[in-house]
């Protein structure tokens, strides 16, 4: 069973009534964007900016990337897919569910170790997680959830994976890992740097140095079954534009250079 994604309350101009002049094509269905869980809040702002630009309406379906990829591969009604890693985008592509030439890496992020804010003690290195105070370490499913895959890759690269495996609390998403530390269910967790902004109850104890762990990339692509191919392509272009760049950077994401053809 795959966890069910959640519909954000951003069905702009559609499921929710919005003020202002209606965008073009306002009588049609919204553009459906399936986006990784770690993009949940930033997509609220992206959606508002997209509507304000007059481009149309959008609805965002957020969830673990592996669940979203499976839905898309099975023919789910989606126009655009934004994954938290290349592997889940690859799965959708291998199923023939994407328009391959539209695929582009949009964002980057960083992997961090968080602890309860009241117990913050900066770690000299990730090896400190082998200490007795870290009995439970929350991490996304390392076989499927991107943040868990990234964490496993990093821990394997420094020879710490096997030592920590008995302590790992496997969860279904990066937000679940964050929640485990907030609730006291875990002593630490691997999450994205951008997730820390969502809680005042956790703090960063260690950030994986750039280049020391797997490169974190968020690819996006138009889904082959889209009924709005032109709007879907425009949305991808919007994600790579100046206004989206400002929104992403304000929330801590690293915007990747657009391909030359898209500039």
C-alpha positions as CSV (number, residue, x, y, z in Angstrom):
1,X,0.0,0.0,0.0
2,X,1.2,3.5,-0.9
3,X,0.3,6.4,1.4
4,X,-2.4,8.6,-0.2
5,X,-1.2,12.0,-1.3
6,X,-3.0,15.0,0.0
7,X,-4.7,17.7,-2.0
8,X,-3.5,21.1,-1.0
9,X,-6.0,23.9,-0.5
10,X,-4.7,25.6,-3.6
11,X,-7.2,24.7,-6.3
12,X,-6.9,28.2,-7.4
13,X,-10.0,29.7,-8.9
14,X,-11.4,26.2,-8.9
15,X,-12.3,24.3,-5.8
16,X,-11.7,27.4,-3.7
17,X,-13.2,30.7,-4.7
18,X,-10.6,33.4,-5.3
19,X,-11.0,37.1,-5.7
20,X,-9.9,39.2,-8.7
21,X,-10.4,38.7,-12.4
22,X,-10.7,35.1,-13.6
23,X,-7.7,33.9,-15.5
24,X,-7.9,32.7,-19.1
25,X,-9.4,29.2,-19.5
26,X,-11.2,29.8,-16.1
27,X,-14.1,27.6,-17.2
28,X,-11.9,24.6,-17.7
29,X,-10.4,22.2,-15.2
30,X,-7.3,23.2,-13.2
31,X,-3.9,22.1,-14.1
32,X,-3.1,19.1,-11.8
33,X,0.5,19.1,-10.4
34,X,1.7,16.2,-8.4
35,X,4.6,17.4,-6.2
36,X,6.9,15.9,-3.6
37,X,5.9,16.3,0.0
38,X,8.8,18.6,0.8
39,X,7.4,21.1,-1.7
40,X,4.0,21.3,0.1
41,X,4.2,24.8,1.4
42,X,6.3,26.4,-1.3
43,X,3.7,25.2,-3.9
44,X,1.1,27.3,-2.1
45,X,3.0,30.4,-3.0
46,X,3.9,29.1,-6.5
47,X,0.2,28.4,-7.1
48,X,-0.8,31.9,-6.0
49,X,1.8,33.5,-8.3
50,X,0.8,31.3,-11.2
51,X,-2.8,32.3,-10.9
52,X,-1.9,36.0,-10.4
53,X,0.1,35.9,-13.6
54,X,-3.2,35.2,-15.4
55,X,-1.9,31.8,-16.7
56,X,-4.8,29.8,-15.4
57,X,-5.8,27.6,-12.4
58,X,-3.8,25.0,-10.7
59,X,-4.4,22.2,-8.1
60,X,-1.5,20.6,-6.3
61,X,-1.5,16.9,-5.2
62,X,1.3,16.4,-2.7
63,X,2.7,13.2,-1.2
64,X,5.8,11.0,-1.1
65,X,7.4,11.0,-4.5
66,X,7.4,7.2,-4.7
67,X,3.6,7.1,-4.2
68,X,3.1,9.9,-6.8
69,X,5.3,8.1,-9.3
70,X,3.3,4.9,-8.9
71,X,0.0,6.8,-9.4
72,X,1.3,8.5,-12.6
73,X,2.7,5.2,-14.0
74,X,-0.7,3.7,-13.5
75,X,-2.4,6.4,-15.5
76,X,-3.4,8.8,-12.7
77,X,-5.0,12.1,-14.0
78,X,-1.9,14.4,-13.6
79,X,-0.5,17.1,-15.9
80,X,2.9,17.8,-14.3
81,X,5.1,15.8,-11.9
82,X,7.7,17.3,-9.6
83,X,9.7,14.7,-7.8
84,X,12.2,14.9,-4.9
85,X,14.6,12.7,-6.7
86,X,15.7,11.3,-10.1
87,X,14.9,7.7,-9.2
88,X,11.1,8.2,-8.9
89,X,11.0,10.4,-12.0
90,X,12.9,7.5,-13.8
91,X,10.2,5.0,-12.7
92,X,7.5,7.2,-14.2
93,X,9.6,7.6,-17.4
94,X,10.3,3.9,-17.7
95,X,6.5,3.3,-17.6
96,X,6.2,5.6,-20.6
97,X,4.2,8.1,-18.5
98,X,6.2,11.2,-19.2
99,X,7.0,13.5,-22.2
100,X,10.7,12.9,-21.9
101,X,11.9,16.0,-23.7
102,X,10.1,18.2,-21.1
103,X,12.1,16.8,-18.2
104,X,14.3,19.3,-16.3
105,X,16.0,19.5,-13.0
106,X,14.5,22.5,-11.2
107,X,15.7,22.6,-7.6
108,X,18.3,21.5,-5.2
109,X,18.3,21.0,-1.5
110,X,20.5,19.9,1.4
111,X,20.3,17.0,3.8
112,X,20.5,17.8,7.5
113,X,20.2,16.0,10.9
114,X,17.7,17.5,13.2
115,X,17.2,17.1,17.0
116,X,14.7,18.5,19.5
117,X,15.3,22.3,19.7
118,X,15.6,22.1,23.5
119,X,18.3,19.5,23.3
120,X,20.4,21.0,20.5
121,X,24.0,20.0,20.6
122,X,25.8,20.6,17.3
123,X,27.4,17.4,16.0
124,X,31.0,17.5,14.9
125,X,30.1,14.9,12.2
126,X,27.4,12.4,11.4
127,X,29.5,9.8,13.2
128,X,28.2,11.4,16.5
129,X,24.9,9.7,15.8
130,X,26.5,6.5,17.0
131,X,26.4,8.0,20.5
132,X,24.2,6.5,23.2
133,X,21.9,9.5,23.2
134,X,20.6,8.7,19.7
135,X,18.6,5.5,20.2
136,X,16.0,6.2,17.5
137,X,16.8,8.0,14.3
138,X,13.9,8.7,12.0
139,X,14.4,8.4,8.3
140,X,12.2,8.0,5.2
141,X,12.0,4.5,3.8
142,X,15.5,4.1,2.4
143,X,14.2,1.7,-0.3
144,X,11.7,4.2,-1.7
145,X,11.3,7.6,-0.1
146,X,13.8,10.1,-1.6
147,X,15.0,11.6,1.7
148,X,15.7,8.1,3.0
149,X,17.5,7.1,-0.2
150,X,19.7,10.2,0.1
151,X,20.4,9.5,3.8
152,X,21.3,5.9,3.1
153,X,23.6,6.9,0.3
154,X,25.4,9.4,2.5
155,X,25.7,7.0,5.5
156,X,27.0,4.3,3.3
157,X,29.6,6.6,1.8
158,X,31.0,7.3,5.3
159,X,30.8,3.7,6.4
160,X,28.1,4.4,9.1
161,X,25.0,2.7,7.5
162,X,25.3,-0.7,9.1
163,X,26.1,0.6,12.5
164,X,23.0,2.8,12.6
165,X,20.6,0.4,10.9
166,X,19.3,-1.0,14.3
167,X,18.4,2.5,15.4
168,X,16.6,3.6,12.4
169,X,12.9,4.4,12.6
170,X,11.6,4.1,9.1
171,X,8.7,6.5,8.1
172,X,6.7,7.1,5.0
173,X,7.8,10.7,4.3
174,X,10.1,13.5,5.2
175,X,7.3,15.2,7.1
176,X,6.8,12.1,9.1
177,X,10.5,12.1,10.1
178,X,10.2,15.8,11.2
179,X,7.1,14.9,13.2
180,X,8.8,12.0,14.9
181,X,11.4,14.4,16.4
182,X,8.7,17.0,17.3
183,X,6.7,14.4,19.2
184,X,9.6,12.8,21.0
185,X,9.3,9.6,19.0
186,X,12.8,10.0,17.7
187,X,16.0,11.5,19.1
188,X,17.1,12.7,15.6
189,X,16.1,12.6,12.0
190,X,17.3,13.1,8.5
191,X,15.3,15.7,6.7
192,X,15.8,18.4,4.1
193,X,17.2,21.8,5.2
194,X,14.0,23.5,3.9
195,X,11.8,21.4,6.3
196,X,13.4,22.8,9.4
197,X,11.7,26.1,8.7
198,X,8.3,24.5,9.3
199,X,8.9,23.8,13.0
200,X,10.1,25.8,16.0
201,X,10.5,22.5,17.9
202,X,13.5,21.1,16.0
203,X,16.9,22.5,15.2
204,X,19.7,21.5,12.8
205,X,22.5,19.6,14.6
206,X,24.5,18.8,11.4
207,X,24.3,19.6,7.7
208,X,25.8,17.3,5.2
209,X,28.5,19.3,3.4
210,X,27.8,20.0,-0.2
211,X,29.6,17.3,-2.3
212,X,29.9,14.9,0.6
213,X,26.5,13.2,0.0
214,X,24.3,12.5,-3.0
215,X,23.3,15.5,-5.0
216,X,19.6,16.3,-4.1
217,X,17.7,17.2,-7.3
218,X,14.0,17.9,-7.9
219,X,13.2,17.0,-11.5
220,X,9.9,18.1,-13.2
221,X,8.2,16.9,-16.4
222,X,4.9,17.0,-18.3
223,X,2.9,13.8,-17.9
224,X,2.1,12.1,-21.2
225,X,-1.6,11.7,-20.4
226,X,-2.1,15.4,-19.8
227,X,-5.2,17.0,-21.3
228,X,-3.6,20.4,-21.1
229,X,-0.2,20.0,-22.7
230,X,0.3,23.7,-23.5
231,X,-0.6,24.8,-20.0
232,X,1.6,22.1,-18.6
233,X,4.6,23.3,-20.6
234,X,3.9,26.9,-19.6
235,X,3.9,25.8,-15.9
236,X,7.3,24.1,-16.3
237,X,8.6,27.3,-17.8
238,X,7.1,29.3,-14.9
239,X,8.9,27.1,-12.4
240,X,12.2,28.2,-14.1
241,X,11.3,31.9,-14.2
242,X,12.4,34.8,-12.1
243,X,9.2,35.0,-9.9
244,X,9.4,31.3,-9.0
245,X,13.1,31.6,-8.4
246,X,12.4,34.3,-5.8
247,X,9.7,32.2,-4.1
248,X,11.9,29.1,-4.0
249,X,15.0,30.9,-2.7
250,X,12.9,32.7,0.0
251,X,12.0,29.3,1.3
252,X,15.5,27.9,1.3
253,X,15.6,25.9,-1.9
254,X,18.5,26.2,-4.3
255,X,17.4,27.0,-7.9
256,X,19.3,25.1,-10.5
257,X,20.4,26.8,-13.8
258,X,17.8,26.4,-16.5
259,X,19.0,24.5,-19.6
260,X,20.3,26.7,-22.3
261,X,17.3,26.1,-24.6
262,X,15.0,27.3,-21.8
263,X,16.8,30.6,-21.2
